[in-house]
């Protein structure tokens, strides 16, 4: 057989190289999303608005006198929670800071701590009026923000989410306007 260690090593290397087959190409690098300033602000604002809305929607389960408004609140909760999942993914991918500068910011459609405190003191018809008004303002502001993202955003998935938000807001606002 082979008595020279160099010949043995060379033979082993040649044998291994022949077994390996053609080299696999390096894995493709994922393409970086291009977030513009509008996209970044839109993601942060919508996370804040949706997070602040959820506690108000939670109250609807025990404080509303209207079963239809209770059902509508549950529908809003469902799509808001779904949107939040996507918004948080976009937030993380964009590398935004964990501290949201828009959290608690008083602006149209935002459920503020004082509004939530007032809602928690109400029950029945008074709660229903406050809830319907707050939902309307929140959904209308969501439409305005999504329209701005559609017009000025750069990141494709962010703009797609804005389009979905426009559809859900329009359908829900139509129901609110018809019944409340």
C-alpha positions as CSV (number, residue, x, y, z in Angstrom):
1,X,0.0,0.0,0.0
2,X,1.1,3.6,0.7
3,X,4.2,3.8,2.8
4,X,4.9,7.5,2.3
5,X,2.6,9.6,4.6
6,X,2.6,12.5,2.1
7,X,1.3,10.2,-0.7
8,X,-1.3,8.9,1.7
9,X,-2.5,12.4,2.7
10,X,-2.5,13.5,-1.0
11,X,-4.5,10.5,-2.0
12,X,-7.0,11.1,0.8
13,X,-7.5,14.7,-0.1
14,X,-8.0,13.9,-3.8
15,X,-10.5,11.2,-2.8
16,X,-12.4,13.5,-0.5
17,X,-12.5,16.2,-3.2
18,X,-13.9,13.8,-5.7
19,X,-16.6,12.7,-3.3
20,X,-17.7,16.2,-2.5
21,X,-19.0,17.0,-6.0
22,X,-19.3,20.6,-7.2
23,X,-19.1,23.2,-4.6
24,X,-22.5,24.7,-3.5
25,X,-22.8,28.4,-4.1
26,X,-22.9,30.5,-1.0
27,X,-26.4,31.2,0.3
28,X,-27.9,34.3,-1.0
29,X,-28.0,37.2,1.4
30,X,-31.5,38.4,2.2
31,X,-32.4,41.6,0.5
32,X,-32.6,44.6,2.9
33,X,-35.9,46.3,3.0
34,X,-35.8,50.0,2.3
35,X,-37.6,51.9,5.0
36,X,-38.1,55.6,4.4
37,X,-38.8,58.2,7.0
38,X,-42.6,58.0,6.4
39,X,-42.5,54.2,6.8
40,X,-40.6,54.4,10.1
41,X,-42.9,57.1,11.6
42,X,-46.0,55.3,10.3
43,X,-45.0,52.0,11.9
44,X,-44.3,53.6,15.3
45,X,-47.5,55.7,15.3
46,X,-49.7,52.8,14.4
47,X,-48.1,50.6,17.1
48,X,-48.8,53.2,19.7
49,X,-52.4,53.9,18.5
50,X,-53.2,50.2,18.3
51,X,-51.7,49.3,21.7
52,X,-53.5,52.2,23.3
53,X,-56.8,51.1,21.8
54,X,-56.7,47.5,23.1
55,X,-57.6,48.3,26.8
56,X,-60.7,50.3,25.6
57,X,-61.8,47.3,23.5
58,X,-61.2,45.1,26.6
59,X,-63.8,47.1,28.5
60,X,-66.5,46.6,25.9
61,X,-66.9,43.0,27.0
62,X,-68.4,44.0,30.3
63,X,-69.5,47.6,30.0
64,X,-71.5,47.8,26.7
65,X,-75.3,47.4,26.7
66,X,-75.3,46.8,22.9
67,X,-74.5,43.3,21.7
68,X,-73.8,44.7,18.2
69,X,-71.3,47.1,19.5
70,X,-69.7,44.4,21.6
71,X,-69.4,42.2,18.4
72,X,-68.0,45.1,16.5
73,X,-65.4,45.8,19.2
74,X,-64.4,42.1,19.0
75,X,-63.9,42.4,15.3
76,X,-61.8,45.6,15.7
77,X,-59.8,43.8,18.4
78,X,-59.1,40.9,16.0
79,X,-57.8,43.0,13.1
80,X,-55.9,45.4,15.5
81,X,-54.1,42.4,17.1
82,X,-53.2,41.0,13.6
83,X,-52.0,44.4,12.5
84,X,-49.9,44.8,15.6
85,X,-48.1,41.5,14.8
86,X,-47.1,42.8,11.4
87,X,-46.2,46.2,12.7
88,X,-43.9,44.8,15.3
89,X,-42.2,42.6,12.7
90,X,-41.7,45.7,10.5
91,X,-40.5,47.6,13.6
92,X,-37.9,45.0,14.4
93,X,-36.7,44.6,10.8
94,X,-36.3,48.4,10.5
95,X,-34.2,48.4,13.7
96,X,-36.4,51.0,15.4
97,X,-35.7,51.6,19.1
98,X,-37.7,49.8,21.7
99,X,-38.9,53.1,23.3
100,X,-41.8,54.3,21.1
101,X,-41.8,58.1,21.0
102,X,-45.5,58.1,20.0
103,X,-46.7,56.1,23.0
104,X,-49.2,58.1,25.0
105,X,-48.9,61.1,22.6
106,X,-52.2,62.9,22.6
107,X,-53.3,63.1,19.0
108,X,-56.5,62.5,17.1
109,X,-57.8,59.0,17.5
110,X,-55.4,58.1,20.3
111,X,-57.0,56.5,23.4
112,X,-55.4,58.5,26.2
113,X,-55.1,57.4,29.8
114,X,-57.7,60.0,30.7
115,X,-60.1,58.7,28.1
116,X,-59.6,55.1,29.3
117,X,-60.2,56.2,32.9
118,X,-63.4,57.9,31.9
119,X,-64.5,54.8,29.9
120,X,-63.8,52.6,32.9
121,X,-66.3,54.7,35.0
122,X,-69.1,54.4,32.4
123,X,-71.5,51.6,31.8
124,X,-74.3,50.8,29.4
125,X,-75.5,53.6,27.0
126,X,-72.9,56.1,28.3
127,X,-70.1,53.7,27.7
128,X,-71.5,52.8,24.3
129,X,-71.6,56.4,23.2
130,X,-68.0,57.0,24.4
131,X,-66.8,53.7,22.7
132,X,-68.5,54.4,19.4
133,X,-67.1,58.0,19.3
134,X,-63.6,56.7,20.3
135,X,-63.7,53.9,17.7
136,X,-64.8,56.3,15.0
137,X,-62.0,58.8,15.8
138,X,-59.4,56.0,15.9
139,X,-60.5,54.4,12.7
140,X,-60.7,57.8,10.8
141,X,-57.2,58.7,12.0
142,X,-56.0,55.3,11.0
143,X,-57.3,55.9,7.5
144,X,-55.6,59.3,7.3
145,X,-52.3,57.8,8.4
146,X,-52.6,54.9,6.0
147,X,-53.4,57.3,3.1
148,X,-50.2,59.2,3.9
149,X,-48.2,55.9,4.0
150,X,-49.7,54.9,0.6
151,X,-48.7,58.3,-0.9
152,X,-45.3,58.7,0.6
153,X,-44.1,55.4,1.9
154,X,-41.2,53.5,0.4
155,X,-41.2,50.0,1.9
156,X,-43.5,47.5,0.0
157,X,-44.8,45.5,3.0
158,X,-45.5,48.7,4.9
159,X,-47.5,50.1,2.0
160,X,-49.4,46.7,1.7
161,X,-50.3,46.9,5.3
162,X,-51.5,50.4,4.9
163,X,-53.8,49.2,2.0
164,X,-55.2,46.5,4.2
165,X,-55.8,49.0,7.0
166,X,-57.7,51.3,4.6
167,X,-60.0,48.4,3.7
168,X,-60.7,47.3,7.3
169,X,-61.2,50.9,8.5
170,X,-63.6,51.7,5.6
171,X,-65.8,48.6,6.3
172,X,-65.8,49.1,10.0
173,X,-66.5,52.9,9.8
174,X,-69.4,52.1,7.4
175,X,-70.9,49.8,10.1
176,X,-70.3,52.3,12.8
177,X,-72.0,55.1,10.8
178,X,-75.0,52.9,10.0
179,X,-75.6,51.7,13.5
180,X,-74.1,54.2,16.0
